[in-house]
């Protein structure tokens, strides 16, 4: 790899020092502050750090962190991989990740949907993985149709190869200007944001997995990879059992996307899949923690589509603790709670906590779901009998709960 200019070397070194200091003092994992210091000293540091590396950018509303982790696991078969493992998915986090792994020939970076055009332009990444788009943090992010439009403009005219979920019409539209695309039929459980054609505004007709606009030529492309329940079908028609340890259909979708990306890097399925099977948790997601005989499994859900997937993973026979905050990273607006169908929780013990527990309590009351209101997560956990319990929390509530257990990962 080409040696960095002296100014960039200094900025990178000071950024790493700031990250280390942050971790040592317990102020954070250092994945943001290190990048901020580096960019302050050298505003073009990300471009310089990305030079001479083969990079993949991973973006979606849900599943970015998990899919990034799966891709990294697969690519470790061919060499060192730089990545933002803790989900710091904006430029400061990318700088920190590439700086920490300054000699890694490969990089896999999770990217916030809104920042994808900027990061793609800056890094010149050769591969982009696009999985899904749905409503999320409406007080911070733009309408998802506008995000898809920005993706289209960013990809047009670039040599980037795109791996895209063709079961999501918005993702398909966003990826369709790319020079080359590998289409993956990864599924789409949440369809409430894609009933209209993004090309002309007409209605989309759906039959099984196929969709097409009633008023123009926009339609689902023929997939190269297919997720078929618990198996992945590769472009040669060979079936592979997705017997990964991460639970739920959403993670099988993440896995088939990861396999498609890995093959683009030259890692065949027979070498990539065993590495995917080694992943048991991702930044605390799906981790089982224990206190006083109570074993709590931690599930993250940040928006309506994410809650739908969390319900799919949750054990219907167990009590469940729900925790919702509305801090900056969550989005201040909690009206999205009304887009989640909580009726699936009827008949099981439900405990509600978090800073916005009253908002969630009202939503559950309207859905006719009995619940117990708790002042804190510790109180909710203490009310459980010894045994297992599922916990679903949005972003900052999830991080607070992780901190209670020493940020288990």
PAKEZA-631792 format. One record per residue (C-alpha): x, y, z; residue in one letter. Coordinates in Angstrom, 3 decimals. Layout:
<recs>
rec x=X&y=Y&z=Z&resn=A .
...
</recs>
This chain:
<recs>
rec x=0.000&y=0.000&z=0.000&resn=X .
rec x=1.132&y=3.545&z=-0.772&resn=X .
rec x=2.562&y=5.350&z=2.245&resn=X .
rec x=0.363&y=8.136&z=3.612&resn=X .
rec x=1.563&y=11.743&z=3.324&resn=X .
rec x=3.176&y=13.044&z=6.521&resn=X .
rec x=0.164&y=15.175&z=7.518&resn=X .
rec x=-2.192&y=12.225&z=7.081&resn=X .
rec x=0.161&y=9.971&z=9.068&resn=X .
rec x=0.176&y=12.467&z=11.935&resn=X .
rec x=-3.620&y=12.891&z=11.835&resn=X .
rec x=-4.115&y=9.135&z=11.795&resn=X .
rec x=-1.705&y=8.571&z=14.690&resn=X .
rec x=-3.283&y=11.273&z=16.849&resn=X .
rec x=-6.727&y=9.899&z=16.066&resn=X .
rec x=-5.680&y=6.431&z=17.211&resn=X .
rec x=-4.259&y=7.949&z=20.403&resn=X .
rec x=-7.540&y=9.755&z=21.079&resn=X .
rec x=-9.464&y=6.514&z=20.524&resn=X .
rec x=-7.189&y=4.620&z=22.898&resn=X .
rec x=-7.534&y=7.331&z=25.553&resn=X .
rec x=-11.333&y=7.226&z=25.190&resn=X .
rec x=-11.352&y=3.473&z=25.811&resn=X .
rec x=-8.914&y=3.677&z=28.738&resn=X .
rec x=-10.971&y=6.341&z=30.506&resn=X .
rec x=-14.236&y=4.488&z=29.920&resn=X .
rec x=-15.752&y=7.294&z=27.862&resn=X .
rec x=-16.545&y=5.080&z=24.874&resn=X .
rec x=-15.093&y=2.590&z=22.417&resn=X .
rec x=-13.155&y=5.352&z=20.619&resn=X .
rec x=-14.686&y=4.580&z=17.228&resn=X .
rec x=-15.994&y=8.138&z=16.736&resn=X .
rec x=-13.636&y=10.458&z=18.633&resn=X .
rec x=-10.570&y=9.013&z=16.912&resn=X .
rec x=-12.018&y=9.787&z=13.498&resn=X .
rec x=-13.110&y=13.265&z=14.523&resn=X .
rec x=-9.603&y=14.153&z=15.703&resn=X .
rec x=-8.093&y=12.781&z=12.508&resn=X .
rec x=-10.504&y=14.683&z=10.257&resn=X .
rec x=-9.911&y=17.882&z=12.206&resn=X .
rec x=-6.207&y=17.700&z=11.375&resn=X .
rec x=-6.623&y=16.361&z=7.818&resn=X .
rec x=-10.099&y=16.889&z=6.306&resn=X .
rec x=-9.259&y=14.585&z=3.378&resn=X .
rec x=-8.068&y=11.755&z=5.627&resn=X .
rec x=-10.808&y=9.296&z=4.659&resn=X .
rec x=-9.903&y=9.500&z=0.979&resn=X .
rec x=-6.220&y=8.994&z=1.747&resn=X .
rec x=-6.848&y=6.038&z=4.085&resn=X .
rec x=-9.143&y=4.365&z=1.537&resn=X .
rec x=-6.612&y=4.581&z=-1.293&resn=X .
rec x=-5.202&y=1.250&z=-2.530&resn=X .
rec x=-7.716&y=-0.845&z=-0.573&resn=X .
rec x=-10.541&y=-2.952&z=-1.925&resn=X .
rec x=-13.571&y=-1.652&z=-0.035&resn=X .
rec x=-17.174&y=-2.759&z=0.346&resn=X .
rec x=-19.786&y=-0.347&z=1.703&resn=X .
rec x=-22.878&y=-1.825&z=3.384&resn=X .
rec x=-26.039&y=0.261&z=3.685&resn=X .
rec x=-29.671&y=-0.363&z=4.617&resn=X .
rec x=-32.271&y=0.710&z=7.143&resn=X .
rec x=-31.928&y=-2.552&z=9.081&resn=X .
rec x=-29.251&y=-5.231&z=9.265&resn=X .
rec x=-26.209&y=-3.112&z=8.368&resn=X .
rec x=-24.114&y=-3.993&z=11.417&resn=X .
rec x=-24.900&y=-7.706&z=11.256&resn=X .
rec x=-24.282&y=-8.011&z=7.507&resn=X .
rec x=-21.035&y=-6.065&z=7.830&resn=X .
rec x=-19.907&y=-8.473&z=10.545&resn=X .
rec x=-20.814&y=-11.499&z=8.399&resn=X .
rec x=-18.949&y=-10.145&z=5.366&resn=X .
rec x=-15.865&y=-9.408&z=7.475&resn=X .
rec x=-15.952&y=-12.934&z=8.872&resn=X .
rec x=-16.005&y=-14.357&z=5.331&resn=X .
rec x=-13.247&y=-12.081&z=4.004&resn=X .
rec x=-10.854&y=-12.937&z=6.839&resn=X .
rec x=-10.279&y=-16.056&z=4.757&resn=X .
rec x=-8.157&y=-13.962&z=2.361&resn=X .
rec x=-6.500&y=-11.406&z=4.624&resn=X .
rec x=-6.828&y=-8.638&z=7.219&resn=X .
rec x=-10.029&y=-6.601&z=7.008&resn=X .
rec x=-10.612&y=-3.080&z=8.340&resn=X .
rec x=-14.133&y=-2.492&z=9.629&resn=X .
rec x=-16.249&y=-0.309&z=11.905&resn=X .
rec x=-17.306&y=-3.211&z=14.107&resn=X .
rec x=-19.247&y=-1.130&z=16.654&resn=X .
rec x=-21.582&y=0.506&z=14.142&resn=X .
rec x=-20.011&y=4.006&z=13.962&resn=X .
rec x=-21.328&y=4.366&z=10.420&resn=X .
rec x=-20.545&y=7.975&z=9.486&resn=X .
rec x=-17.236&y=9.360&z=8.123&resn=X .
rec x=-15.585&y=9.783&z=11.541&resn=X .
rec x=-16.230&y=6.103&z=12.268&resn=X .
rec x=-14.877&y=5.103&z=8.870&resn=X .
rec x=-11.681&y=7.089&z=9.421&resn=X .
rec x=-11.210&y=5.449&z=12.813&resn=X .
rec x=-11.760&y=1.963&z=11.369&resn=X .
rec x=-9.315&y=2.383&z=8.478&resn=X .
rec x=-6.768&y=4.079&z=10.727&resn=X .
rec x=-6.861&y=1.276&z=13.294&resn=X .
rec x=-6.168&y=-1.257&z=10.530&resn=X .
rec x=-3.783&y=0.821&z=8.458&resn=X .
rec x=-2.183&y=-2.128&z=6.647&resn=X .
rec x=-5.360&y=-4.102&z=5.907&resn=X .
rec x=-5.765&y=-4.612&z=2.128&resn=X .
rec x=-9.543&y=-5.026&z=2.489&resn=X .
rec x=-12.223&y=-2.966&z=4.184&resn=X .
rec x=-15.924&y=-3.482&z=4.912&resn=X .
rec x=-17.636&y=-0.338&z=6.156&resn=X .
rec x=-21.174&y=-0.031&z=7.458&resn=X .
rec x=-22.574&y=3.261&z=6.113&resn=X .
rec x=-25.571&y=5.292&z=7.248&resn=X .
rec x=-28.071&y=5.443&z=4.365&resn=X .
rec x=-27.934&y=9.216&z=4.239&resn=X .
rec x=-24.123&y=9.293&z=4.074&resn=X .
rec x=-23.707&y=6.622&z=1.389&resn=X .
rec x=-23.307&y=9.047&z=-1.567&resn=X .
rec x=-20.650&y=11.084&z=0.263&resn=X .
rec x=-18.714&y=8.045&z=1.487&resn=X .
rec x=-18.847&y=6.347&z=-1.918&resn=X .
rec x=-17.551&y=9.479&z=-3.623&resn=X .
rec x=-14.765&y=9.895&z=-1.053&resn=X .
rec x=-13.561&y=6.301&z=-0.827&resn=X .
rec x=-14.164&y=5.129&z=-4.407&resn=X .
rec x=-15.309&y=1.776&z=-3.003&resn=X .
rec x=-15.439&y=-0.982&z=-5.599&resn=X .
rec x=-18.389&y=-2.843&z=-4.014&resn=X .
rec x=-21.635&y=-1.569&z=-2.461&resn=X .
rec x=-24.169&y=-3.808&z=-0.696&resn=X .
rec x=-27.755&y=-2.461&z=-0.495&resn=X .
rec x=-30.336&y=-4.457&z=1.447&resn=X .
rec x=-33.535&y=-2.609&z=2.417&resn=X .
rec x=-35.144&y=0.798&z=2.855&resn=X .
rec x=-38.005&y=1.597&z=5.223&resn=X .
rec x=-39.194&y=4.471&z=7.420&resn=X .
rec x=-36.753&y=5.352&z=10.185&resn=X .
rec x=-35.982&y=8.465&z=12.271&resn=X .
rec x=-38.218&y=10.737&z=10.216&resn=X .
rec x=-37.146&y=13.759&z=12.255&resn=X .
rec x=-33.524&y=13.262&z=11.116&resn=X .
rec x=-33.526&y=11.380&z=7.829&resn=X .
rec x=-35.269&y=12.271&z=4.601&resn=X .
rec x=-38.182&y=10.370&z=3.106&resn=X .
rec x=-36.857&y=7.010&z=1.972&resn=X .
rec x=-37.844&y=7.740&z=-1.644&resn=X .
rec x=-35.421&y=10.674&z=-1.527&resn=X .
rec x=-32.708&y=8.427&z=-0.069&resn=X .
rec x=-33.182&y=5.950&z=-2.922&resn=X .
rec x=-32.967&y=8.826&z=-5.393&resn=X .
rec x=-29.663&y=9.946&z=-3.839&resn=X .
rec x=-28.349&y=6.391&z=-4.157&resn=X .
rec x=-29.261&y=6.387&z=-7.859&resn=X .
rec x=-27.399&y=9.622&z=-8.473&resn=X .
rec x=-24.369&y=8.479&z=-6.467&resn=X .
rec x=-24.048&y=5.192&z=-8.360&resn=X .
rec x=-24.600&y=6.597&z=-11.854&resn=X .
rec x=-21.407&y=6.790&z=-13.887&resn=X .
rec x=-19.232&y=4.986&z=-11.345&resn=X .
rec x=-17.525&y=1.605&z=-11.920&resn=X .
rec x=-18.822&y=0.325&z=-8.568&resn=X .
rec x=-20.299&y=-3.163&z=-8.492&resn=X .
rec x=-23.527&y=-3.338&z=-6.479&resn=X .
rec x=-24.996&y=-6.281&z=-4.566&resn=X .
rec x=-28.692&y=-5.389&z=-4.104&resn=X .
rec x=-31.850&y=-6.956&z=-2.710&resn=X .
rec x=-34.236&y=-7.130&z=-5.673&resn=X .
rec x=-37.188&y=-8.042&z=-3.408&resn=X .
rec x=-37.238&y=-4.427&z=-2.164&resn=X .
rec x=-38.544&y=-2.139&z=-4.937&resn=X .
rec x=-36.911&y=0.979&z=-3.475&resn=X .
rec x=-33.521&y=-0.726&z=-3.236&resn=X .
rec x=-33.931&y=-2.026&z=-6.789&resn=X .
rec x=-34.691&y=1.471&z=-8.051&resn=X .
rec x=-31.802&y=2.959&z=-6.083&resn=X .
rec x=-29.344&y=0.385&z=-7.454&resn=X .
rec x=-30.522&y=0.335&z=-11.067&resn=X .
rec x=-28.204&y=3.094&z=-12.299&resn=X .
rec x=-25.092&y=1.123&z=-11.286&resn=X .
rec x=-22.704&y=-0.119&z=-13.960&resn=X .
rec x=-23.102&y=-3.712&z=-12.791&resn=X .
rec x=-25.446&y=-5.314&z=-10.267&resn=X .
rec x=-25.695&y=-8.715&z=-8.640&resn=X .
rec x=-29.360&y=-9.116&z=-7.728&resn=X .
rec x=-30.178&y=-11.058&z=-4.565&resn=X .
rec x=-33.692&y=-12.239&z=-3.717&resn=X .
rec x=-33.236&y=-11.652&z=0.002&resn=X .
rec x=-36.902&y=-11.274&z=0.912&resn=X .
rec x=-38.940&y=-8.324&z=2.181&resn=X .
rec x=-41.120&y=-8.906&z=5.240&resn=X .
rec x=-42.027&y=-5.205&z=5.734&resn=X .
rec x=-43.815&y=-3.950&z=2.604&resn=X .
rec x=-45.651&y=-0.905&z=3.957&resn=X .
rec x=-43.176&y=1.540&z=2.394&resn=X .
rec x=-43.154&y=0.064&z=-1.096&resn=X .
rec x=-46.660&y=-0.207&z=-2.493&resn=X .
rec x=-46.039&y=2.558&z=-5.042&resn=X .
rec x=-43.640&y=2.590&z=-7.979&resn=X .
rec x=-40.647&y=4.855&z=-7.246&resn=X .
rec x=-40.202&y=5.434&z=-10.980&resn=X .
rec x=-43.661&y=6.777&z=-11.893&resn=X .
rec x=-45.783&y=6.723&z=-8.709&resn=X .
rec x=-48.163&y=4.061&z=-10.004&resn=X .
rec x=-49.325&y=1.069&z=-7.925&resn=X .
rec x=-47.089&y=-1.980&z=-7.598&resn=X .
rec x=-48.736&y=-5.332&z=-8.217&resn=X .
rec x=-47.343&y=-8.269&z=-6.236&resn=X .
rec x=-47.670&y=-11.993&z=-6.773&resn=X .
rec x=-45.589&y=-14.198&z=-4.491&resn=X .
rec x=-42.057&y=-12.741&z=-4.677&resn=X .
rec x=-42.568&y=-11.002&z=-8.032&resn=X .
rec x=-43.585&y=-7.338&z=-8.233&resn=X .
rec x=-44.171&y=-4.977&z=-11.141&resn=X .
rec x=-45.574&y=-1.512&z=-11.744&resn=X .
rec x=-49.040&y=-1.436&z=-13.262&resn=X .
rec x=-48.345&y=1.774&z=-15.194&resn=X .
rec x=-44.698&y=1.604&z=-16.390&resn=X .
rec x=-42.012&y=-0.992&z=-17.166&resn=X .
rec x=-40.391&y=-0.997&z=-13.713&resn=X .
rec x=-40.371&y=-4.556&z=-12.334&resn=X .
rec x=-38.406&y=-6.993&z=-10.198&resn=X .
rec x=-35.241&y=-8.097&z=-11.989&resn=X .
rec x=-34.284&y=-11.741&z=-12.272&resn=X .
rec x=-32.164&y=-12.621&z=-9.218&resn=X .
rec x=-28.705&y=-14.167&z=-9.373&resn=X .
rec x=-28.874&y=-15.364&z=-5.744&resn=X .
rec x=-32.040&y=-16.568&z=-4.014&resn=X .
rec x=-32.911&y=-17.035&z=-0.360&resn=X .
rec x=-35.257&y=-20.035&z=-0.232&resn=X .
rec x=-36.351&y=-20.452&z=3.378&resn=X .
rec x=-33.246&y=-21.892&z=5.082&resn=X .
rec x=-31.124&y=-22.345&z=1.943&resn=X .
rec x=-29.253&y=-20.030&z=-0.388&resn=X .
rec x=-29.241&y=-20.746&z=-4.121&resn=X .
rec x=-26.097&y=-19.403&z=-5.794&resn=X .
rec x=-25.836&y=-18.179&z=-9.422&resn=X .
rec x=-24.929&y=-21.711&z=-10.562&resn=X .
rec x=-28.096&y=-23.156&z=-9.041&resn=X .
rec x=-26.341&y=-24.927&z=-6.158&resn=X .
rec x=-28.136&y=-24.953&z=-2.818&resn=X .
rec x=-26.377&y=-24.183&z=0.464&resn=X .
rec x=-27.911&y=-24.750&z=3.891&resn=X .
rec x=-27.793&y=-21.517&z=5.907&resn=X .
rec x=-27.327&y=-23.215&z=9.253&resn=X .
rec x=-25.934&y=-20.074&z=10.867&resn=X .
rec x=-26.143&y=-19.399&z=14.602&resn=X .
rec x=-27.785&y=-15.975&z=14.302&resn=X .
rec x=-31.572&y=-16.470&z=14.610&resn=X .
rec x=-34.456&y=-15.525&z=12.331&resn=X .
rec x=-35.248&y=-15.066&z=8.650&resn=X .
rec x=-33.742&y=-11.550&z=8.595&resn=X .
rec x=-30.337&y=-12.976&z=9.468&resn=X .
rec x=-30.616&y=-15.618&z=6.766&resn=X .
rec x=-31.246&y=-12.728&z=4.378&resn=X .
rec x=-28.191&y=-10.947&z=5.777&resn=X .
rec x=-26.189&y=-14.146&z=5.275&resn=X .
rec x=-27.066&y=-14.589&z=1.606&resn=X .
rec x=-26.152&y=-10.936&z=0.975&resn=X .
rec x=-22.833&y=-11.571&z=2.729&resn=X .
rec x=-22.160&y=-14.652&z=0.593&resn=X .
rec x=-22.791&y=-12.658&z=-2.588&resn=X .
rec x=-20.379&y=-9.936&z=-1.468&resn=X .
rec x=-17.748&y=-12.487&z=-0.431&resn=X .
rec x=-17.881&y=-14.132&z=-3.849&resn=X .
rec x=-17.289&y=-10.725&z=-5.447&resn=X .
rec x=-14.063&y=-10.574&z=-3.422&resn=X .
rec x=-13.087&y=-14.037&z=-4.645&resn=X .
rec x=-14.178&y=-16.071&z=-1.599&resn=X .
rec x=-16.348&y=-19.008&z=-2.747&resn=X .
rec x=-19.347&y=-20.172&z=-0.747&resn=X .
rec x=-17.684&y=-23.350&z=0.505&resn=X .
rec x=-15.036&y=-21.206&z=2.229&resn=X .
rec x=-17.258&y=-18.289&z=3.271&resn=X .
rec x=-20.200&y=-20.170&z=4.788&resn=X .
rec x=-18.238&y=-21.968&z=7.552&resn=X .
rec x=-16.962&y=-18.559&z=8.690&resn=X .
rec x=-20.501&y=-17.148&z=8.796&resn=X .
rec x=-21.479&y=-20.023&z=11.066&resn=X .
rec x=-18.918&y=-18.844&z=13.642&resn=X .
rec x=-20.762&y=-15.550&z=14.295&resn=X .
rec x=-22.957&y=-15.834&z=17.399&resn=X .
rec x=-23.660&y=-12.191&z=18.307&resn=X .
rec x=-23.017&y=-8.763&z=16.793&resn=X .
rec x=-22.306&y=-5.715&z=18.978&resn=X .
rec x=-24.506&y=-7.165&z=21.717&resn=X .
rec x=-27.353&y=-8.281&z=19.453&resn=X .
rec x=-28.645&y=-11.774&z=20.346&resn=X .
rec x=-26.337&y=-11.928&z=23.367&resn=X .
rec x=-27.621&y=-13.837&z=26.397&resn=X .
rec x=-26.829&y=-12.117&z=29.698&resn=X .
rec x=-27.520&y=-13.402&z=33.205&resn=X .
rec x=-28.395&y=-11.910&z=36.565&resn=X .
rec x=-29.691&y=-13.753&z=39.641&resn=X .
rec x=-30.790&y=-16.767&z=37.634&resn=X .
rec x=-32.577&y=-14.707&z=34.980&resn=X .
rec x=-31.206&y=-15.180&z=31.455&resn=X .
rec x=-32.084&y=-12.262&z=29.169&resn=X .
rec x=-31.565&y=-12.374&z=25.414&resn=X .
rec x=-30.969&y=-8.893&z=23.965&resn=X .
rec x=-32.691&y=-7.955&z=20.685&resn=X .
rec x=-32.327&y=-4.572&z=18.960&resn=X .
rec x=-35.255&y=-2.964&z=17.083&resn=X .
rec x=-35.157&y=0.678&z=15.979&resn=X .
rec x=-38.125&y=1.098&z=13.631&resn=X .
rec x=-41.332&y=-0.686&z=12.519&resn=X .
rec x=-39.555&y=-3.082&z=10.156&resn=X .
rec x=-36.999&y=-3.908&z=12.839&resn=X .
rec x=-39.691&y=-4.652&z=15.438&resn=X .
rec x=-41.385&y=-6.995&z=12.973&resn=X .
rec x=-38.133&y=-8.944&z=12.602&resn=X .
rec x=-37.548&y=-8.938&z=16.371&resn=X .
rec x=-40.994&y=-10.461&z=16.946&resn=X .
rec x=-40.020&y=-13.196&z=14.479&resn=X .
rec x=-36.973&y=-14.049&z=16.601&resn=X .
rec x=-38.592&y=-13.688&z=20.044&resn=X .
rec x=-39.816&y=-16.862&z=21.749&resn=X .
rec x=-43.613&y=-16.692&z=22.059&resn=X .
rec x=-43.502&y=-18.864&z=25.191&resn=X .
rec x=-41.357&y=-16.421&z=27.175&resn=X .
rec x=-42.074&y=-13.138&z=28.972&resn=X .
rec x=-40.785&y=-10.087&z=27.150&resn=X .
rec x=-39.349&y=-6.739&z=28.257&resn=X .
rec x=-39.774&y=-3.778&z=25.883&resn=X .
rec x=-37.651&y=-0.637&z=26.313&resn=X .
rec x=-37.942&y=2.562&z=24.252&resn=X .
rec x=-35.987&y=5.833&z=24.427&resn=X .
rec x=-36.141&y=8.886&z=22.166&resn=X .
rec x=-32.656&y=10.353&z=22.360&resn=X .
rec x=-30.794&y=11.801&z=19.380&resn=X .
rec x=-29.590&y=8.484&z=17.901&resn=X .
rec x=-33.115&y=7.035&z=18.247&resn=X .
rec x=-34.954&y=9.975&z=16.697&resn=X .
rec x=-36.998&y=12.269&z=18.917&resn=X .
rec x=-40.313&y=11.384&z=17.271&resn=X .
rec x=-41.929&y=8.222&z=18.666&resn=X .
rec x=-44.960&y=8.269&z=16.355&resn=X .
rec x=-43.438&y=5.251&z=14.560&resn=X .
rec x=-44.690&y=3.121&z=17.469&resn=X .
rec x=-48.152&y=3.360&z=15.899&resn=X .
rec x=-46.869&y=1.631&z=12.756&resn=X .
rec x=-45.922&y=-1.495&z=14.736&resn=X .
rec x=-48.549&y=-4.212&z=15.141&resn=X .
rec x=-48.154&y=-5.241&z=18.793&resn=X .
rec x=-51.146&y=-7.579&z=18.812&resn=X .
rec x=-48.726&y=-10.483&z=18.342&resn=X .
rec x=-47.783&y=-10.004&z=22.015&resn=X .
rec x=-51.268&y=-10.783&z=23.331&resn=X .
rec x=-51.310&y=-13.655&z=25.782&resn=X .
rec x=-47.737&y=-13.334&z=27.029&resn=X .
rec x=-46.316&y=-11.348&z=29.983&resn=X .
rec x=-45.170&y=-7.942&z=28.720&resn=X .
rec x=-43.074&y=-5.475&z=30.755&resn=X .
rec x=-42.547&y=-1.899&z=29.559&resn=X .
rec x=-39.668&y=0.388&z=30.490&resn=X .
rec x=-37.410&y=3.070&z=28.985&resn=X .
rec x=-37.534&y=6.860&z=28.915&resn=X .
rec x=-40.595&y=6.826&z=26.637&resn=X .
rec x=-42.363&y=3.950&z=28.369&resn=X .
rec x=-45.603&y=5.934&z=28.600&resn=X .
rec x=-45.681&y=6.374&z=24.799&resn=X .
rec x=-45.236&y=2.633&z=24.371&resn=X .
rec x=-47.750&y=1.897&z=27.139&resn=X .
rec x=-50.428&y=3.940&z=25.357&resn=X .
rec x=-49.719&y=2.112&z=22.089&resn=X .
rec x=-50.028&y=-1.284&z=23.803&resn=X .
rec x=-53.219&y=-0.235&z=25.556&resn=X .
rec x=-54.806&y=0.710&z=22.218&resn=X .
rec x=-53.672&y=-2.630&z=20.793&resn=X .
rec x=-55.362&y=-4.359&z=23.759&resn=X .
rec x=-52.081&y=-5.871&z=24.976&resn=X .
rec x=-51.904&y=-6.166&z=28.809&resn=X .
rec x=-48.576&y=-4.995&z=30.258&resn=X .
rec x=-46.747&y=-4.067&z=33.439&resn=X .
rec x=-45.177&y=-0.602&z=33.583&resn=X .
rec x=-41.700&y=-0.527&z=35.158&resn=X .
rec x=-39.570&y=2.406&z=36.238&resn=X .
rec x=-36.316&y=0.871&z=35.015&resn=X .
rec x=-34.903&y=-2.127&z=33.216&resn=X .
rec x=-33.500&y=-3.473&z=36.492&resn=X .
rec x=-36.972&y=-3.352&z=38.000&resn=X .
rec x=-38.448&y=-5.150&z=34.989&resn=X .
rec x=-35.775&y=-7.870&z=35.115&resn=X .
rec x=-36.194&y=-8.347&z=38.878&resn=X .
rec x=-39.905&y=-9.049&z=38.339&resn=X .
rec x=-39.124&y=-12.103&z=36.193&resn=X .
rec x=-39.006&y=-15.622&z=37.647&resn=X .
rec x=-35.689&y=-17.459&z=37.249&resn=X .
rec x=-35.277&y=-18.605&z=33.661&resn=X .
rec x=-35.239&y=-17.009&z=30.229&resn=X .
rec x=-36.708&y=-13.697&z=29.093&resn=X .
rec x=-36.495&y=-11.803&z=25.786&resn=X .
rec x=-35.629&y=-8.099&z=25.706&resn=X .
rec x=-36.426&y=-5.833&z=22.738&resn=X .
rec x=-35.023&y=-2.307&z=22.925&resn=X .
rec x=-34.344&y=0.555&z=20.553&resn=X .
rec x=-30.852&y=1.941&z=20.089&resn=X .
rec x=-29.954&y=3.983&z=23.187&resn=X .
rec x=-32.130&y=1.831&z=25.437&resn=X .
rec x=-30.257&y=-1.200&z=24.089&resn=X .
rec x=-26.875&y=0.435&z=24.784&resn=X .
rec x=-27.945&y=1.331&z=28.328&resn=X .
rec x=-28.926&y=-2.279&z=28.972&resn=X .
rec x=-25.610&y=-3.499&z=27.543&resn=X .
rec x=-23.804&y=-1.131&z=29.906&resn=X .
rec x=-25.632&y=-2.759&z=32.821&resn=X .
rec x=-23.863&y=-5.990&z=31.892&resn=X .
rec x=-20.475&y=-4.535&z=30.950&resn=X .
rec x=-21.346&y=-4.033&z=27.260&resn=X .
rec x=-21.386&y=-7.749&z=26.469&resn=X .
rec x=-20.628&y=-8.421&z=22.799&resn=X .
</recs>
